[in-house]
Amino acid sequence: MRSTRSTTRTSRTLRGRPGLLSGPAAAAVLLTVGATITVTAAPAPAAPAAVEAAHDDFNGDGYPDAVISAPGGTVSARKGAGYVAVLYGSASGLSTSRRATFSLSTPGIPGLAQTGDGFGRTTTSGDLDGDGYADLVVGMPGRDTGTTADAGAAVVLWGSANGLRAAGALLLQDGAPTARGHVGLGLATGRFHGSRTELALLSGKSLRTYGFEAGADGTRIFQATPMDWKWAEDFTPTGLTSGDYDRSGSDDVVLLGTLTVYETVNPVETFGAASYLPGGPDGLTYGHGLRGGPVGASGDIDHDGYPDVVFGSPADTDDLNEALVDGGNLDVFLGGPGGPGGLGGPDADQHFDQTTIGASGDDRVGDRFGGAVTVADVNGDGYADAAIGAPGNDINGLTDPGTAWVMRGTGNGLTPRGLVSYSRSTPSVPGDNEDGDRFGAALRLIDADKDGRAELIASAPGEDTDDGAAWVFPGTGNGPSGSGSWSFNGGSLSAPVPDARFGETLAP
């Protein structure tokens, strides 16, 4: 049963733009398959036939693995080239001793590190080649191609029995790059045609999917398919999340972003918006618009078999209605036969802010509540729970030390009952709150030891003037705990530290 909305909300009209994004009736072919993608690949070793791996198990040992990105890291003397680190899960959980790091300076990965690439600004994972090992896709939307600024690109790293490997990595980029094209702006994986796992890759102007398989010579090849539609010009895409929200047997995608309303040429209102793109035999198609947000994560919160979507809108602005200018919002759309919002319309099933969840402190502009969202079961009761970050939250007179909260899943969706907060002032957590840390800017719930209770990883990319760090809160029967928590940064992994913004992205 769907829950009622959790608080009254002023209605926003879409001003003649039903569904937020234009559908097939206004379609335009954005890309030509096979003519717009450049592929660089090295021969890949043969892998035994296997059952498709879990989406985040890179070495096939049955334990989920964690990816921590440092897109500001200096690599080969190039500031902001970026790198990613992988911590491999085990029966004892995560450890910095079981790790690997990758960048464009890693032998075997195509391309050279460049200033401002932002390698790792986005990531996703899944068993793209069906060999039983999950693979990692790393986006770098700030990468230049020749003299074309911010054309963007993505790299695919293949899993193996020894974990992720650079050998055979694929570089995906536009063959006809455009300035500020931002290829790799958003990434997601899923069975969008209902068969093998594919990659959905978002740029600033288009969305396309990729199917991969091993070539006869041992290399991995793919087929790229563009979506035959486009979104409204006043919509700004920010990312993707995926799941089989309608239980059709094909995974779907939710396109995240914001919508800006103009009076003449002046922007007067910007708020979270999204589109539901159902999968099927023909791949992804346009479904309907949602009053969503630029941040999102998926999981079965009400334990009914349908994945749900939790959206964060950390920075809505509205010059027409100042009551809507706040410290950030959280919206929950429950999945069902029509997908999220398929029966209840574009508005959320639940709506929260810091006040309505009962969080301590004031709900202020700049708190950025909903700036990070992750969904998984923290206590093993079968209901997915949500962790929500507010990296701009002030504590005891400090500016932007940041806070995160965990809300529990129930048969009616998320509940603020039993709300738990996490910050560097949580008992037993290493370190102290500091100005500008932005704790909670990225979050991930991960059951790395497979005990049925997810641990919480929370990052503070502003730690030590943007060097960045991350904290691991162990899972317990009562949820993630400060007791036994520990922290690490680039230095813990023998990786670059200064201005790395370590932990800016925590995925998959």
Sequence and secondary structure as in RCSB ss.txt:
>XXXX:A:sequence
MRSTRSTTRTSRTLRGRPGLLSGPAAAAVLLTVGATITVTAAPAPAAPAAVEAAHDDFNGDGYPDAVISAPGGTV
SARKGAGYVAVLYGSASGLSTSRRATFSLSTPGIPGLAQTGDGFGRTTTSGDLDGDGYADLVVGMPGRDTGTTAD
AGAAVVLWGSANGLRAAGALLLQDGAPTARGHVGLGLATGRFHGSRTELALLSGKSLRTYGFEAGADGTRIFQAT
PMDWKWAEDFTPTGLTSGDYDRSGSDDVVLLGTLTVYETVNPVETFGAASYLPGGPDGLTYGHGLRGGPVGASGD
IDHDGYPDVVFGSPADTDDLNEALVDGGNLDVFLGGPGGPGGLGGPDADQHFDQTTIGASGDDRVGDRFGGAVTV
ADVNGDGYADAAIGAPGNDINGLTDPGTAWVMRGTGNGLTPRGLVSYSRSTPSVPGDNEDGDRFGAALRLIDADK
DGRAELIASAPGEDTDDGAAWVFPGTGNGPSGSGSWSFNGGSLSAPVPDARFGETLAP
>XXXX:A:secstr
     SS       TT TTSS  GGG      TTTSEEEE              TT TTSSSS  EEEEETT  B
TTBTT  EEEEE   TT   TTSEEEE TTSTTSSS   TT  TTSEEEEE TT SSS EEEEEETT  BTTBTT
 BEEEEEE  TTS EEEEEEEEEESS  TT  BTSEEEEE TTSSS EEEEE SS EEEEEEEE TTS EEEEEE
E S    TTEEEEEEEEE TT SSS EEEEEEEEEEEETTEEEEEEEEEEEE   TT     EEES  SEEEEE 
SS SSS EEEEEETT EESS GGG  S EEEEE   TT TTTTT SS SEEE TTTTT SS   TT  TTSEEEE
E SSSSSS EEEEEETT  BTTBSS  EEEEEEEETTEEEEEEEEEESTTSTT SS   TT  TTSEEEEE TT 
SSS EEEEEETTHHHHTBEEEEE   TTS  STT EEE GGGGT   TT  BTSEEE 
